[in-house]
Every structure is written in structure tokens, then in C-alpha cells.
Amino acid sequence: MTELVLTDLSRRYGPALAIDGINLTVQEGEFLTLLGPSGCGKSTTLASIAGLDQPTGGRITFGSRVLADAETGAYLPPEARGFGVVFQSYALWPHLSVEDNVGMALKLRKVPGAERAKRVTEALELVELGALANRYPGELSGGQQQRVALARAIVFRPPLLLLDEPLSNLDAQLRQQARVWLKDIQRELGLTTIYVTHDQDEALAMSDRIVVMRGGKVVQLGTPQEIWHAPRHHFAASFIGNANLLQVSGPAVPEAGPCEVTLSDGQLIRAHTPEAELAPGAQLLAVRPHLVSCEPRENASELKVEFGAESYLGDHFEQEAHVAGTSIRLSVETPQPRGAGRIWIREQDAVVFAADK
């Protein structure tokens, strides 16, 4: 199998470290997403893989090929890597027709005319644009231009497909449609794909595995289910699913499992930690809005709160509540009266992390 391997990969711009010691293996045929906020290093990582940016530390290999090695100075330019790349801006040639835009990659590779026409037709049919082959980019919608860019990236059958926020210019409905057919195409072709996004819904819906990044580092790597249900870092919990974070304090916990922590106002919460060894003192507790109950529950800690404003979001209300000087969000079917009240949080739904990670 042809694996992409990043070993201690770093990229420094002067004193600023954009990516910091990333270690990652991408399996053949996998759809892997780099997920995180702006400035976390995900696009720099993708650019390093594509050959559009040269790492200042570490090594990148693809199968038996060394793409970059900072120690030896080895560095393959983008054209020698042969990867398919789609950017947020589709970068189509406005003076070329759709079929000529898609066929340019084959023309540069000196593919004979008959074979080139056959592959372009296949690629356009795959993205459902066969009927628009003779149109120009200016005559297409944003969604159609995005499909042309994808067809251009896959027409030469690249061993690796790199996608940098390709759906961000589409409206919400088109984004939902696009991520379905994009994932279908990836599976049909068996393409190893690395996808960059800041959109957690895209990451959850499309990925085999997700790399959650913050500050140039990987904070968690796992399947969408693992990261949603079992976050290993407070940032992963809060970025995917928008968990509430509460400052708490607690005793040392020698291994992963149950624990009890204290809010700043003295209220106690029974929780659990994924940490192999949790240090005593300041800690962070994460709980997702939909897992906070306004009714008594078994194996749940009861907390005094002040209910605040609510917002109607269609299938539920989001309501604010204040506890221990912190504002948290609740997902409820029926808003609670504003003022003093109580909430219940089950032990299995409250996760404690080290505060300084």
C-alpha cells in the first residue's frame, strides 16, 4: 500500500512556527480531514504535502518517494509529485471552455488527443457536467465551477487528491449536496484524499478520520465517532460539537476513569477523565449542550444556575444559563423561565481535561 507519511513536520516563518512537529500517516484510499480554526496550520500542512511550501523541519514520504526532507535538503517540486489539488478559489482559465480547462492537465502530460478526449468526457460525466463541456467559466454557477475544478484535478488519475476548503464559496444547500457527491466520487475512484476545512459538519460527514489541529499541532486524531463521543483534548471537545467548558479544580486522578471536581462556587460535579494521569489543581470540564438536562436524571450531579435568554433554532431552543460565573449553552425543547433554576449533568457526559494542555 502507498502511504503518505509526515514525520516531525515543521514550518517556520521567521520566529513564527506555523506547524510544529506533526507526525501523521495517511492510508491508501483514505479520506482524511485536517480540521481547525484559521491559523491552526492545516493549509500550511496541505501546501507542504502539495509541494507549494517547503518545510523547515521534518520529512514527507509517499510510498518509496521522499517528497521533502529538511535534514538532507531533498525537495520535489509540485509538478514532480503529480498530485491533484483543488483550492478555495477554483482558478479556472476564463478564456478556455470547460472541456479545455479539464483537459489542460492531460495536454501538459502529452496524453494523445483521442485518449485525452475520452478521459475528459469521463471526468465531466463523473461530476455531472457532460452537457456543459462547451461553456466557459463565466457562464457557470459557483457550484458548477467547483465541479470543473474537481474534474480537472482527477482527470489525470492522481495518486493523491488535496482539497483546500473547496466548498467554502457555496451556499448552505449546495454545500450539503456537494459533500455527498464529492465523497461518492472519492469512494468510486478509490482516491487517497486529504481535505482541509474549518467546518465541523463537513469533517464529520465526509471523513474516514479527522485530524483536529490547534496552534500548528495535532491535538487529536480519530474517526468522527471517536472524536465526537470520546474527545481526548478540551479543544477537540469544544471545537467539534461546541461543548461548554467550565473551570474546575480537583484532586489528582492516577488513571482514566471517574473523578469528582469542584466549581469555583463550591458546587461538586461527578465526571470522568480520559487522561492517563490528571494533575491536581486547575482543570477544565466539558459538557455538550444537548447533554445538560433540566429534569432530574439518574447518576447525575445537580447544579444551581441562573437561566437567561433563549433563541429559537427550528428543531430546538438554545438557552443561556449562568453557573459559577460562567455562561453556558443548553439545547432544550422548552425554554426554562428566566432566573434561578437547576440543571443535571450525568457523570458519563462530563469530561475533565488538564487545563494547561
N, C-alpha and C positions, 0 to 999 in steps of 0.2 A: 504493500500500500504506500502511496505517496503522501507523506505527512508534511505539513508546514510546521516548523519548529522555531520559536523565538527563545533565545537563551540570554538572560540578563540584559535584555534590550533597553538601551537608554538613548535619549536625545536631549542634548543641552543646547540652548541658545544663549550664549554668553553665560551669565551666572544663573539663568533660569533653567530648571530641569523640567522639560515637557513630559517625558516619560522616564520612569525610574525603575530600572531593573525588572522588566516584565519577562516572565517565563510562561510559555504557552505552547501547547501542541494542538494543532487542528487536524482532525482525521479526514481522510479522503471521503468525499461525498457529504460532509457535514455542513449544516447551516449554522454558523457561529455568529453571534451578535456582540459587538462592542457597545455597551450601554453606559451612559453617564451624562452629566451636565456639560455645558460649554466649558472648555478649558481643561477637561479632565485628561486629555491626551489620546482620545480614541481616534480622531482623524490623523494625528501625527503618527500613530501606530500603523494605521492603514496606509498612509503615504510612504512609510518606511518599507512596508511589505511590497507596495507597488513599484518602489524604486524612485519615487518622486521626491524623497527626502532621505538623506544619508544618516544613519545612526552614528552617534558619537561613542557608543559603548555597546558591547554585546555582539550577537551573531544571529543571522537568519539563514535557515536552510530550507529547501523544498526538495524532498526526496534526497537524492545524492548531490544536488547542486547547492553550492554556497552562494547565496544571494548577496550577503553583506557580512563582513567580519571586521569590526573596528580594530582588533588587535593586529591583524595581518594587512589591513588596508584593502581587502578584497571588496569589490562593489560592482554588481551587474547593473547597467542602466535599464530603464523601464522597457525599452524595445527588445532587449535581450531576455527579459523574463517572460514575455508573451502572455501576460495576464489580461483579463477583461476588466475594465474599470468604468463605472458609471458614477458621475458626480451629481451633486445637488443641482447645479446648472448643467443642462444637458449637452451644451457645447456642440450643437449640430451646425453644419455648414449651411447657411441660409440660401446660398446660390445653387445648392445641389438638391435634387429630388430625394424623396425618402429612400428609394432603392439605391441611389448613388451614395447617399450617406452611409447606408448599411454596408454596401459593397466595397467602400473605400478600404476597410481593413483587409479584405481579400486581395484587392488590387495592389496594395503595398506589399503583400506577401507573394505577389506574382502568381496567384491562382489563375489557371486558364479561364477564358471567358465563359465557356459553357458550364463548367463546374461552378464558377462564381455566380452565374445567374441562378443555377439550381439552389445553391446554398442561401442566397438572398431570399428567394421565394420561400424556402422552408422556414427561415428565421422570421420573416414577416407574417407567415401563416401562424407561427407559434405564438406571436404576440397579437394576433388577430388584426393585422393591418394590411393584409394582402390586397385589399381593394383600394388602398391609398398609396400604392407604390409610386405613382407618378406625381403626387402632390409635393409641395415644398413646405419646409418647417413653418413658415409664416401662415400657412393655410390650415394648420393643425391646432387642436386644443393642447393645453398643458399636459393632460393625461396621455394624449397621443404622441406628443414629443417625447415624453418619458419612455414610452414603449419603443419608439425608434432608437433611442439611446441604448436601451437594453438589447434590442435586436443587433445593433452594431457591436455590442460587447460580447455577444455569444456566437455570432455568425462564424467566427474562425475557430470555434470549439476550444476555448481556452482551458487550461488545466485548473485555473483558479479564477473566480469571479469576485471582484471587490466593489462594494456598493457603499458610497458615502452619502447618507441622508437623501436617497433618490426620490423619496415620496414627499418631502417636506414642502414642495411647491403646490401640492394638490389639495383640494378641499377635502373635508372630513369624509364624505361619502365615497369619493374617488379613492382616497387612501385605503379605506376598508376593502374596496374591490381590488385595488392594485396589489395589496399584500397577499390576497388569496391567489391570484393568478401568478404572481411572482414566485410564491412558494411552490405552486404546482409545476411551473417551468423548471425550477431548480431540482425538484424531485424527478421529473421526467428525464432531464438531461444528466442527472447524477453529478451536478456541478458542486465542487467544493466552493463554498461561498462564505465570505466574511462581510458582514453588514454593520454599518455604523449608524446609530440613531440615539436621540435623547428621549424618544417616545417609548415609554414602558409598555404600552399596549402593542405596538409593533413588535417589540422584543419578545413579549410573552406569546403572541400569536404565531410567530414565524420561526422561532429558533429551536434548534436541537439543544444547544447550550448557550448560555448568556455569560459574558464577562462584564461584571459590574466594576466600573473604574471611577476613581476619585483621586485628584491630585497627582496624576501620572502613574498611579499604581493600581493593581488589581486587588479589589477588596473581597470579591467572591466570584467563583466560577462554578456553574452548575446548570442543571436543567431548569426550565422555567418553573416547574413544580417544586424543585428543591429550594430555589431562591425565594419563591413566594411563601411556601409553608415552613421552611427552615432556614431563615436568614442567619448568616454567620457573623454579620457585622451590622452595627446600628445604621450605617449609611445605606446598606442594601435594604434593610427593613423600611427605612423612611423614603427611599427613592422609588422603590417598587411597591406599590400599594399605599404609599403615603401614610405610613404608620405615625401615630403620635409618639413623641419622645418626651419622657419625664426625667428630670434629675432626681436621683435617689441615692441613698447610701446603704451599705450593707456590710456584713462580715465577709471574711474570706470564704470562698467556696472551692474546695480542693479539686472537684471534678464536675463535669457536666451533669445537670440534674436540677432538682428542686432547690429553691432558696427563698428567703424572705428579706424584703428590703423595706426601707422607710422613706416616705416622702418628707419634704422639708417642713411640713406642718405636723409631722409626727404620725401620720396615718401609715398603717402597715399594709403591704401587698404581698401575697404569696405568688411566686413566679417560678420561672425556670431559666437556666442559662445553658447555652451551647458551648461555653468556654471550658477548656480543659482545666484551667486554674484561674479563678476570678479573684483579683486582689481586693483587699478590704478598702472601704472608703467610698469616694465618689464613683457612682456608676450611672448607667442610662437604662431606663426601662422603655421598651417599645410595645405598643399595642395598636392593632389596626382598628379604624373607626367602626367597622361593622361588627367587631367582636366585643364592643362595650355594650352592656345591657342596661336598660333602665328598669328591669324587673329582676327580682331575686333569682339566683341560679345556684345550683349545687357546686361545691368546690370553688366558690368564687369569693373574692375579697370585696367587702362593702365599703364604698368611699363616699364621703360628703363632698358635694360640688355645688357650684352656682351655675344654673342653666342660663344661657344667653340667647342670642339671635339665631334664627333658623333660616335656611334657604331651601326653596323647593327645586329639586333636580329631576323631576319627572317620575322616576320609579321609587324615589325615597326623598327624605329631607336630610340635609346636613345641618346639625345643630352644634353650636359652640357651647362648651362648658369650661368652667374655671376650677382648677384644683391645685392646691399648694402653690398658688401664684403663677400657674401656667395655664395657657389656653389650649384646650384640646378639641378635636372634632369628633362628633358622633354621627353614625349613619342610622337613622331611625325612620320607622314608618309613620309614627305620630309624634310631633314635637312635644316636648315637655314644657310645662308652664315655666316662665322665667322666674328665677330666684332659687332659693335653697332646695336641694334635692339630693338624690343618691343614685349612684351607679354601681354595677357589679362587674368585676373582671375575673375571669377564670384563670387558675394557675397555668393551664396549658396555653393560654392566649397571651400571657405577659412574659416577654423575653428580656432578660437582663444582659447587658454588654459592658465591657470596660469602657469608661468614659473618655479615656485618652488615646484610643486607637485611631 
